[in-house]
Amino acid sequence: MKVSELMEFDGSKYLKDENDYRLYLAQAFEGGDPVEIQAALGDVAKARGMTALARESGIAREALYRALSNKGNAEFATIMKVIVAMGLHLTLVKPEAAPKAAAKAKTAPKAAVAKKARPVAKRAGSASRGRTRPGSAAHA
């Protein structure tokens, strides 16, 4: 089979309800790629019904198809109209907040293992704590 014979993937066929729409868009926004965000908005628009979204947003249906395609170049105002027409709004958070919490949860067991190995190293180093080595500047 040739690549040209393959059908293009259409994510809108797999989006069934408002929760699917939100999760799909959240994933696209998390990636941060403007083309991916536009395409995801287009998929959600198709899944919800492009005609209804055009009516709610006040943007012509054909213009929405063009703007929300992979090759589209939608203005930010258009993106915001689409988001509002979908009954959504944007919220900004620091990108480190969620990944740090997830990373801490993943490394917690490893940290406990590392702490068990440390007392041996601390005992060896603690004997020389507070003392200076012979030949050092403080001892001479």
Chimera marker file (.cmm) of the C-alpha trace (Angstrom):
<marker_set name="trace">
<marker id="1" x="0.000" y="0.000" z="0.000" r="1" g="1" b="0" radius="0.5"/>
<marker id="2" x="1.299" y="3.432" z="-0.901" r="1" g="1" b="0" radius="0.5"/>
<marker id="3" x="1.340" y="6.323" z="1.516" r="1" g="1" b="0" radius="0.5"/>
<marker id="4" x="-0.821" y="8.302" z="-0.907" r="1" g="1" b="0" radius="0.5"/>
<marker id="5" x="-3.517" y="5.623" z="-0.553" r="1" g="1" b="0" radius="0.5"/>
<marker id="6" x="-3.776" y="6.012" z="3.223" r="1" g="1" b="0" radius="0.5"/>
<marker id="7" x="-6.650" y="7.996" z="4.673" r="1" g="1" b="0" radius="0.5"/>
<marker id="8" x="-5.813" y="11.093" z="6.677" r="1" g="1" b="0" radius="0.5"/>
<marker id="9" x="-6.468" y="10.720" z="10.407" r="1" g="1" b="0" radius="0.5"/>
<marker id="10" x="-9.577" y="12.584" z="11.590" r="1" g="1" b="0" radius="0.5"/>
<marker id="11" x="-9.609" y="13.032" z="15.364" r="1" g="1" b="0" radius="0.5"/>
<marker id="12" x="-13.147" y="14.438" z="15.293" r="1" g="1" b="0" radius="0.5"/>
<marker id="13" x="-14.534" y="10.929" z="14.752" r="1" g="1" b="0" radius="0.5"/>
<marker id="14" x="-13.319" y="9.892" z="18.215" r="1" g="1" b="0" radius="0.5"/>
<marker id="15" x="-14.589" y="12.876" z="20.209" r="1" g="1" b="0" radius="0.5"/>
<marker id="16" x="-17.979" y="12.000" z="21.694" r="1" g="1" b="0" radius="0.5"/>
<marker id="17" x="-18.827" y="14.511" z="24.451" r="1" g="1" b="0" radius="0.5"/>
<marker id="18" x="-17.837" y="17.753" z="26.190" r="1" g="1" b="0" radius="0.5"/>
<marker id="19" x="-15.365" y="15.956" z="28.449" r="1" g="1" b="0" radius="0.5"/>
<marker id="20" x="-13.597" y="14.468" z="25.404" r="1" g="1" b="0" radius="0.5"/>
<marker id="21" x="-13.452" y="17.947" z="23.843" r="1" g="1" b="0" radius="0.5"/>
<marker id="22" x="-11.908" y="19.527" z="26.948" r="1" g="1" b="0" radius="0.5"/>
<marker id="23" x="-9.320" y="16.787" z="27.425" r="1" g="1" b="0" radius="0.5"/>
<marker id="24" x="-8.354" y="16.815" z="23.753" r="1" g="1" b="0" radius="0.5"/>
<marker id="25" x="-7.937" y="20.592" z="23.718" r="1" g="1" b="0" radius="0.5"/>
<marker id="26" x="-6.054" y="20.587" z="27.029" r="1" g="1" b="0" radius="0.5"/>
<marker id="27" x="-3.565" y="18.104" z="25.587" r="1" g="1" b="0" radius="0.5"/>
<marker id="28" x="-3.089" y="20.252" z="22.481" r="1" g="1" b="0" radius="0.5"/>
<marker id="29" x="-2.564" y="23.417" z="24.546" r="1" g="1" b="0" radius="0.5"/>
<marker id="30" x="-0.132" y="21.601" z="26.830" r="1" g="1" b="0" radius="0.5"/>
<marker id="31" x="2.030" y="20.784" z="23.822" r="1" g="1" b="0" radius="0.5"/>
<marker id="32" x="2.132" y="24.484" z="22.934" r="1" g="1" b="0" radius="0.5"/>
<marker id="33" x="2.339" y="24.014" z="19.157" r="1" g="1" b="0" radius="0.5"/>
<marker id="34" x="0.044" y="26.611" z="17.499" r="1" g="1" b="0" radius="0.5"/>
<marker id="35" x="-0.600" y="24.370" z="14.489" r="1" g="1" b="0" radius="0.5"/>
<marker id="36" x="-1.574" y="21.494" z="16.781" r="1" g="1" b="0" radius="0.5"/>
<marker id="37" x="-3.870" y="23.768" z="18.798" r="1" g="1" b="0" radius="0.5"/>
<marker id="38" x="-5.564" y="25.033" z="15.634" r="1" g="1" b="0" radius="0.5"/>
<marker id="39" x="-6.015" y="21.511" z="14.315" r="1" g="1" b="0" radius="0.5"/>
<marker id="40" x="-7.422" y="20.318" z="17.655" r="1" g="1" b="0" radius="0.5"/>
<marker id="41" x="-9.890" y="23.223" z="17.685" r="1" g="1" b="0" radius="0.5"/>
<marker id="42" x="-10.860" y="22.214" z="14.151" r="1" g="1" b="0" radius="0.5"/>
<marker id="43" x="-11.396" y="18.589" z="15.219" r="1" g="1" b="0" radius="0.5"/>
<marker id="44" x="-13.581" y="19.661" z="18.133" r="1" g="1" b="0" radius="0.5"/>
<marker id="45" x="-15.484" y="22.069" z="15.889" r="1" g="1" b="0" radius="0.5"/>
<marker id="46" x="-16.199" y="19.238" z="13.421" r="1" g="1" b="0" radius="0.5"/>
<marker id="47" x="-17.214" y="16.881" z="16.239" r="1" g="1" b="0" radius="0.5"/>
<marker id="48" x="-19.612" y="19.462" z="17.712" r="1" g="1" b="0" radius="0.5"/>
<marker id="49" x="-20.913" y="20.584" z="14.346" r="1" g="1" b="0" radius="0.5"/>
<marker id="50" x="-19.196" y="23.247" z="12.306" r="1" g="1" b="0" radius="0.5"/>
<marker id="51" x="-22.463" y="24.870" z="11.202" r="1" g="1" b="0" radius="0.5"/>
<marker id="52" x="-23.685" y="25.369" z="14.767" r="1" g="1" b="0" radius="0.5"/>
<marker id="53" x="-20.278" y="26.669" z="15.849" r="1" g="1" b="0" radius="0.5"/>
<marker id="54" x="-20.232" y="29.099" z="12.925" r="1" g="1" b="0" radius="0.5"/>
<marker id="55" x="-23.613" y="30.429" z="13.970" r="1" g="1" b="0" radius="0.5"/>
<marker id="56" x="-22.577" y="30.745" z="17.657" r="1" g="1" b="0" radius="0.5"/>
<marker id="57" x="-19.228" y="32.386" z="16.888" r="1" g="1" b="0" radius="0.5"/>
<marker id="58" x="-20.459" y="34.679" z="14.125" r="1" g="1" b="0" radius="0.5"/>
<marker id="59" x="-17.804" y="33.379" z="11.724" r="1" g="1" b="0" radius="0.5"/>
<marker id="60" x="-18.708" y="31.911" z="8.336" r="1" g="1" b="0" radius="0.5"/>
<marker id="61" x="-18.541" y="28.112" z="8.229" r="1" g="1" b="0" radius="0.5"/>
<marker id="62" x="-16.115" y="28.081" z="5.284" r="1" g="1" b="0" radius="0.5"/>
<marker id="63" x="-13.856" y="30.566" z="7.066" r="1" g="1" b="0" radius="0.5"/>
<marker id="64" x="-13.861" y="28.329" z="10.160" r="1" g="1" b="0" radius="0.5"/>
<marker id="65" x="-12.854" y="25.292" z="8.113" r="1" g="1" b="0" radius="0.5"/>
<marker id="66" x="-9.949" y="27.261" z="6.620" r="1" g="1" b="0" radius="0.5"/>
<marker id="67" x="-8.869" y="28.918" z="9.863" r="1" g="1" b="0" radius="0.5"/>
<marker id="68" x="-8.961" y="25.731" z="11.940" r="1" g="1" b="0" radius="0.5"/>
<marker id="69" x="-7.158" y="23.471" z="9.492" r="1" g="1" b="0" radius="0.5"/>
<marker id="70" x="-3.528" y="22.346" z="9.775" r="1" g="1" b="0" radius="0.5"/>
<marker id="71" x="-2.635" y="24.858" z="7.075" r="1" g="1" b="0" radius="0.5"/>
<marker id="72" x="-4.838" y="27.659" z="8.392" r="1" g="1" b="0" radius="0.5"/>
<marker id="73" x="-3.516" y="30.829" z="9.920" r="1" g="1" b="0" radius="0.5"/>
<marker id="74" x="-6.270" y="31.912" z="12.277" r="1" g="1" b="0" radius="0.5"/>
<marker id="75" x="-6.015" y="35.220" z="14.065" r="1" g="1" b="0" radius="0.5"/>
<marker id="76" x="-6.070" y="35.123" z="17.844" r="1" g="1" b="0" radius="0.5"/>
<marker id="77" x="-9.441" y="36.891" z="17.808" r="1" g="1" b="0" radius="0.5"/>
<marker id="78" x="-10.863" y="34.032" z="15.726" r="1" g="1" b="0" radius="0.5"/>
<marker id="79" x="-9.442" y="31.438" z="18.120" r="1" g="1" b="0" radius="0.5"/>
<marker id="80" x="-10.991" y="33.288" z="21.071" r="1" g="1" b="0" radius="0.5"/>
<marker id="81" x="-14.397" y="33.502" z="19.341" r="1" g="1" b="0" radius="0.5"/>
<marker id="82" x="-14.301" y="29.762" z="18.717" r="1" g="1" b="0" radius="0.5"/>
<marker id="83" x="-13.296" y="28.991" z="22.305" r="1" g="1" b="0" radius="0.5"/>
<marker id="84" x="-16.080" y="31.198" z="23.701" r="1" g="1" b="0" radius="0.5"/>
<marker id="85" x="-18.626" y="29.703" z="21.272" r="1" g="1" b="0" radius="0.5"/>
<marker id="86" x="-17.625" y="26.257" z="22.578" r="1" g="1" b="0" radius="0.5"/>
<marker id="87" x="-18.487" y="27.420" z="26.098" r="1" g="1" b="0" radius="0.5"/>
<marker id="88" x="-14.870" y="27.362" z="27.224" r="1" g="1" b="0" radius="0.5"/>
<marker id="89" x="-12.343" y="29.905" z="28.495" r="1" g="1" b="0" radius="0.5"/>
<marker id="90" x="-8.570" y="29.971" z="28.784" r="1" g="1" b="0" radius="0.5"/>
<marker id="91" x="-6.830" y="29.807" z="32.146" r="1" g="1" b="0" radius="0.5"/>
<marker id="92" x="-3.125" y="30.429" z="32.562" r="1" g="1" b="0" radius="0.5"/>
<marker id="93" x="-0.951" y="28.531" z="35.037" r="1" g="1" b="0" radius="0.5"/>
<marker id="94" x="2.777" y="28.142" z="35.461" r="1" g="1" b="0" radius="0.5"/>
<marker id="95" x="3.928" y="25.186" z="33.344" r="1" g="1" b="0" radius="0.5"/>
<marker id="96" x="6.134" y="23.789" z="36.134" r="1" g="1" b="0" radius="0.5"/>
<marker id="97" x="3.327" y="23.421" z="38.673" r="1" g="1" b="0" radius="0.5"/>
<marker id="98" x="1.821" y="20.135" z="37.468" r="1" g="1" b="0" radius="0.5"/>
<marker id="99" x="5.000" y="18.414" z="36.221" r="1" g="1" b="0" radius="0.5"/>
<marker id="100" x="6.860" y="19.109" z="39.495" r="1" g="1" b="0" radius="0.5"/>
<marker id="101" x="4.085" y="17.527" z="41.547" r="1" g="1" b="0" radius="0.5"/>
<marker id="102" x="4.072" y="14.485" z="39.279" r="1" g="1" b="0" radius="0.5"/>
<marker id="103" x="7.856" y="14.273" z="39.395" r="1" g="1" b="0" radius="0.5"/>
<marker id="104" x="7.867" y="14.446" z="43.207" r="1" g="1" b="0" radius="0.5"/>
<marker id="105" x="5.311" y="11.654" z="43.391" r="1" g="1" b="0" radius="0.5"/>
<marker id="106" x="7.410" y="9.490" z="41.061" r="1" g="1" b="0" radius="0.5"/>
<marker id="107" x="10.704" y="10.135" z="42.868" r="1" g="1" b="0" radius="0.5"/>
<marker id="108" x="9.398" y="9.777" z="46.431" r="1" g="1" b="0" radius="0.5"/>
<marker id="109" x="10.117" y="6.020" z="46.665" r="1" g="1" b="0" radius="0.5"/>
<marker id="110" x="13.554" y="6.516" z="45.074" r="1" g="1" b="0" radius="0.5"/>
<marker id="111" x="14.394" y="9.248" z="47.600" r="1" g="1" b="0" radius="0.5"/>
<marker id="112" x="13.584" y="6.854" z="50.460" r="1" g="1" b="0" radius="0.5"/>
<marker id="113" x="15.940" y="4.265" z="48.984" r="1" g="1" b="0" radius="0.5"/>
<marker id="114" x="18.657" y="6.879" z="48.568" r="1" g="1" b="0" radius="0.5"/>
<marker id="115" x="18.270" y="7.991" z="52.205" r="1" g="1" b="0" radius="0.5"/>
<marker id="116" x="18.834" y="4.431" z="53.426" r="1" g="1" b="0" radius="0.5"/>
<marker id="117" x="22.190" y="4.367" z="51.671" r="1" g="1" b="0" radius="0.5"/>
<marker id="118" x="23.281" y="7.804" z="52.942" r="1" g="1" b="0" radius="0.5"/>
<marker id="119" x="23.842" y="7.093" z="56.658" r="1" g="1" b="0" radius="0.5"/>
<marker id="120" x="26.854" y="4.951" z="55.790" r="1" g="1" b="0" radius="0.5"/>
<marker id="121" x="28.350" y="7.806" z="53.824" r="1" g="1" b="0" radius="0.5"/>
<marker id="122" x="27.464" y="10.351" z="56.520" r="1" g="1" b="0" radius="0.5"/>
<marker id="123" x="29.085" y="8.290" z="59.262" r="1" g="1" b="0" radius="0.5"/>
<marker id="124" x="32.295" y="8.060" z="57.334" r="1" g="1" b="0" radius="0.5"/>
<marker id="125" x="32.298" y="11.791" z="56.666" r="1" g="1" b="0" radius="0.5"/>
<marker id="126" x="30.981" y="12.819" z="60.087" r="1" g="1" b="0" radius="0.5"/>
<marker id="127" x="34.148" y="11.655" z="61.868" r="1" g="1" b="0" radius="0.5"/>
<marker id="128" x="36.119" y="14.372" z="60.162" r="1" g="1" b="0" radius="0.5"/>
<marker id="129" x="33.426" y="17.018" z="60.573" r="1" g="1" b="0" radius="0.5"/>
<marker id="130" x="34.642" y="20.031" z="62.521" r="1" g="1" b="0" radius="0.5"/>
<marker id="131" x="38.244" y="18.905" z="62.353" r="1" g="1" b="0" radius="0.5"/>
<marker id="132" x="40.886" y="20.063" z="59.986" r="1" g="1" b="0" radius="0.5"/>
<marker id="133" x="43.185" y="17.724" z="58.158" r="1" g="1" b="0" radius="0.5"/>
<marker id="134" x="46.855" y="17.805" z="58.923" r="1" g="1" b="0" radius="0.5"/>
<marker id="135" x="48.642" y="20.033" z="56.474" r="1" g="1" b="0" radius="0.5"/>
<marker id="136" x="45.589" y="22.248" z="55.813" r="1" g="1" b="0" radius="0.5"/>
<marker id="137" x="45.800" y="25.993" z="56.175" r="1" g="1" b="0" radius="0.5"/>
<marker id="138" x="43.747" y="26.061" z="59.381" r="1" g="1" b="0" radius="0.5"/>
<marker id="139" x="45.900" y="23.419" z="61.046" r="1" g="1" b="0" radius="0.5"/>
<marker id="140" x="49.270" y="24.908" z="60.201" r="1" g="1" b="0" radius="0.5"/>
<link id1="1" id2="2" r="1" g="1" b="0" radius="0.2"/>
<link id1="2" id2="3" r="1" g="1" b="0" radius="0.2"/>
<link id1="3" id2="4" r="1" g="1" b="0" radius="0.2"/>
<link id1="4" id2="5" r="1" g="1" b="0" radius="0.2"/>
<link id1="5" id2="6" r="1" g="1" b="0" radius="0.2"/>
<link id1="6" id2="7" r="1" g="1" b="0" radius="0.2"/>
<link id1="7" id2="8" r="1" g="1" b="0" radius="0.2"/>
<link id1="8" id2="9" r="1" g="1" b="0" radius="0.2"/>
<link id1="9" id2="10" r="1" g="1" b="0" radius="0.2"/>
<link id1="10" id2="11" r="1" g="1" b="0" radius="0.2"/>
<link id1="11" id2="12" r="1" g="1" b="0" radius="0.2"/>
<link id1="12" id2="13" r="1" g="1" b="0" radius="0.2"/>
<link id1="13" id2="14" r="1" g="1" b="0" radius="0.2"/>
<link id1="14" id2="15" r="1" g="1" b="0" radius="0.2"/>
<link id1="15" id2="16" r="1" g="1" b="0" radius="0.2"/>
<link id1="16" id2="17" r="1" g="1" b="0" radius="0.2"/>
<link id1="17" id2="18" r="1" g="1" b="0" radius="0.2"/>
<link id1="18" id2="19" r="1" g="1" b="0" radius="0.2"/>
<link id1="19" id2="20" r="1" g="1" b="0" radius="0.2"/>
<link id1="20" id2="21" r="1" g="1" b="0" radius="0.2"/>
<link id1="21" id2="22" r="1" g="1" b="0" radius="0.2"/>
<link id1="22" id2="23" r="1" g="1" b="0" radius="0.2"/>
<link id1="23" id2="24" r="1" g="1" b="0" radius="0.2"/>
<link id1="24" id2="25" r="1" g="1" b="0" radius="0.2"/>
<link id1="25" id2="26" r="1" g="1" b="0" radius="0.2"/>
<link id1="26" id2="27" r="1" g="1" b="0" radius="0.2"/>
<link id1="27" id2="28" r="1" g="1" b="0" radius="0.2"/>
<link id1="28" id2="29" r="1" g="1" b="0" radius="0.2"/>
<link id1="29" id2="30" r="1" g="1" b="0" radius="0.2"/>
<link id1="30" id2="31" r="1" g="1" b="0" radius="0.2"/>
<link id1="31" id2="32" r="1" g="1" b="0" radius="0.2"/>
<link id1="32" id2="33" r="1" g="1" b="0" radius="0.2"/>
<link id1="33" id2="34" r="1" g="1" b="0" radius="0.2"/>
<link id1="34" id2="35" r="1" g="1" b="0" radius="0.2"/>
<link id1="35" id2="36" r="1" g="1" b="0" radius="0.2"/>
<link id1="36" id2="37" r="1" g="1" b="0" radius="0.2"/>
<link id1="37" id2="38" r="1" g="1" b="0" radius="0.2"/>
<link id1="38" id2="39" r="1" g="1" b="0" radius="0.2"/>
<link id1="39" id2="40" r="1" g="1" b="0" radius="0.2"/>
<link id1="40" id2="41" r="1" g="1" b="0" radius="0.2"/>
<link id1="41" id2="42" r="1" g="1" b="0" radius="0.2"/>
<link id1="42" id2="43" r="1" g="1" b="0" radius="0.2"/>
<link id1="43" id2="44" r="1" g="1" b="0" radius="0.2"/>
<link id1="44" id2="45" r="1" g="1" b="0" radius="0.2"/>
<link id1="45" id2="46" r="1" g="1" b="0" radius="0.2"/>
<link id1="46" id2="47" r="1" g="1" b="0" radius="0.2"/>
<link id1="47" id2="48" r="1" g="1" b="0" radius="0.2"/>
<link id1="48" id2="49" r="1" g="1" b="0" radius="0.2"/>
<link id1="49" id2="50" r="1" g="1" b="0" radius="0.2"/>
<link id1="50" id2="51" r="1" g="1" b="0" radius="0.2"/>
<link id1="51" id2="52" r="1" g="1" b="0" radius="0.2"/>
<link id1="52" id2="53" r="1" g="1" b="0" radius="0.2"/>
<link id1="53" id2="54" r="1" g="1" b="0" radius="0.2"/>
<link id1="54" id2="55" r="1" g="1" b="0" radius="0.2"/>
<link id1="55" id2="56" r="1" g="1" b="0" radius="0.2"/>
<link id1="56" id2="57" r="1" g="1" b="0" radius="0.2"/>
<link id1="57" id2="58" r="1" g="1" b="0" radius="0.2"/>
<link id1="58" id2="59" r="1" g="1" b="0" radius="0.2"/>
<link id1="59" id2="60" r="1" g="1" b="0" radius="0.2"/>
<link id1="60" id2="61" r="1" g="1" b="0" radius="0.2"/>
<link id1="61" id2="62" r="1" g="1" b="0" radius="0.2"/>
<link id1="62" id2="63" r="1" g="1" b="0" radius="0.2"/>
<link id1="63" id2="64" r="1" g="1" b="0" radius="0.2"/>
<link id1="64" id2="65" r="1" g="1" b="0" radius="0.2"/>
<link id1="65" id2="66" r="1" g="1" b="0" radius="0.2"/>
<link id1="66" id2="67" r="1" g="1" b="0" radius="0.2"/>
<link id1="67" id2="68" r="1" g="1" b="0" radius="0.2"/>
<link id1="68" id2="69" r="1" g="1" b="0" radius="0.2"/>
<link id1="69" id2="70" r="1" g="1" b="0" radius="0.2"/>
<link id1="70" id2="71" r="1" g="1" b="0" radius="0.2"/>
<link id1="71" id2="72" r="1" g="1" b="0" radius="0.2"/>
<link id1="72" id2="73" r="1" g="1" b="0" radius="0.2"/>
<link id1="73" id2="74" r="1" g="1" b="0" radius="0.2"/>
<link id1="74" id2="75" r="1" g="1" b="0" radius="0.2"/>
<link id1="75" id2="76" r="1" g="1" b="0" radius="0.2"/>
<link id1="76" id2="77" r="1" g="1" b="0" radius="0.2"/>
<link id1="77" id2="78" r="1" g="1" b="0" radius="0.2"/>
<link id1="78" id2="79" r="1" g="1" b="0" radius="0.2"/>
<link id1="79" id2="80" r="1" g="1" b="0" radius="0.2"/>
<link id1="80" id2="81" r="1" g="1" b="0" radius="0.2"/>
<link id1="81" id2="82" r="1" g="1" b="0" radius="0.2"/>
<link id1="82" id2="83" r="1" g="1" b="0" radius="0.2"/>
<link id1="83" id2="84" r="1" g="1" b="0" radius="0.2"/>
<link id1="84" id2="85" r="1" g="1" b="0" radius="0.2"/>
<link id1="85" id2="86" r="1" g="1" b="0" radius="0.2"/>
<link id1="86" id2="87" r="1" g="1" b="0" radius="0.2"/>
<link id1="87" id2="88" r="1" g="1" b="0" radius="0.2"/>
<link id1="88" id2="89" r="1" g="1" b="0" radius="0.2"/>
<link id1="89" id2="90" r="1" g="1" b="0" radius="0.2"/>
<link id1="90" id2="91" r="1" g="1" b="0" radius="0.2"/>
<link id1="91" id2="92" r="1" g="1" b="0" radius="0.2"/>
<link id1="92" id2="93" r="1" g="1" b="0" radius="0.2"/>
<link id1="93" id2="94" r="1" g="1" b="0" radius="0.2"/>
<link id1="94" id2="95" r="1" g="1" b="0" radius="0.2"/>
<link id1="95" id2="96" r="1" g="1" b="0" radius="0.2"/>
<link id1="96" id2="97" r="1" g="1" b="0" radius="0.2"/>
<link id1="97" id2="98" r="1" g="1" b="0" radius="0.2"/>
<link id1="98" id2="99" r="1" g="1" b="0" radius="0.2"/>
<link id1="99" id2="100" r="1" g="1" b="0" radius="0.2"/>
<link id1="100" id2="101" r="1" g="1" b="0" radius="0.2"/>
<link id1="101" id2="102" r="1" g="1" b="0" radius="0.2"/>
<link id1="102" id2="103" r="1" g="1" b="0" radius="0.2"/>
<link id1="103" id2="104" r="1" g="1" b="0" radius="0.2"/>
<link id1="104" id2="105" r="1" g="1" b="0" radius="0.2"/>
<link id1="105" id2="106" r="1" g="1" b="0" radius="0.2"/>
<link id1="106" id2="107" r="1" g="1" b="0" radius="0.2"/>
<link id1="107" id2="108" r="1" g="1" b="0" radius="0.2"/>
<link id1="108" id2="109" r="1" g="1" b="0" radius="0.2"/>
<link id1="109" id2="110" r="1" g="1" b="0" radius="0.2"/>
<link id1="110" id2="111" r="1" g="1" b="0" radius="0.2"/>
<link id1="111" id2="112" r="1" g="1" b="0" radius="0.2"/>
<link id1="112" id2="113" r="1" g="1" b="0" radius="0.2"/>
<link id1="113" id2="114" r="1" g="1" b="0" radius="0.2"/>
<link id1="114" id2="115" r="1" g="1" b="0" radius="0.2"/>
<link id1="115" id2="116" r="1" g="1" b="0" radius="0.2"/>
<link id1="116" id2="117" r="1" g="1" b="0" radius="0.2"/>
<link id1="117" id2="118" r="1" g="1" b="0" radius="0.2"/>
<link id1="118" id2="119" r="1" g="1" b="0" radius="0.2"/>
<link id1="119" id2="120" r="1" g="1" b="0" radius="0.2"/>
<link id1="120" id2="121" r="1" g="1" b="0" radius="0.2"/>
<link id1="121" id2="122" r="1" g="1" b="0" radius="0.2"/>
<link id1="122" id2="123" r="1" g="1" b="0" radius="0.2"/>
<link id1="123" id2="124" r="1" g="1" b="0" radius="0.2"/>
<link id1="124" id2="125" r="1" g="1" b="0" radius="0.2"/>
<link id1="125" id2="126" r="1" g="1" b="0" radius="0.2"/>
<link id1="126" id2="127" r="1" g="1" b="0" radius="0.2"/>
<link id1="127" id2="128" r="1" g="1" b="0" radius="0.2"/>
<link id1="128" id2="129" r="1" g="1" b="0" radius="0.2"/>
<link id1="129" id2="130" r="1" g="1" b="0" radius="0.2"/>
<link id1="130" id2="131" r="1" g="1" b="0" radius="0.2"/>
<link id1="131" id2="132" r="1" g="1" b="0" radius="0.2"/>
<link id1="132" id2="133" r="1" g="1" b="0" radius="0.2"/>
<link id1="133" id2="134" r="1" g="1" b="0" radius="0.2"/>
<link id1="134" id2="135" r="1" g="1" b="0" radius="0.2"/>
<link id1="135" id2="136" r="1" g="1" b="0" radius="0.2"/>
<link id1="136" id2="137" r="1" g="1" b="0" radius="0.2"/>
<link id1="137" id2="138" r="1" g="1" b="0" radius="0.2"/>
<link id1="138" id2="139" r="1" g="1" b="0" radius="0.2"/>
<link id1="139" id2="140" r="1" g="1" b="0" radius="0.2"/>
</marker_set>
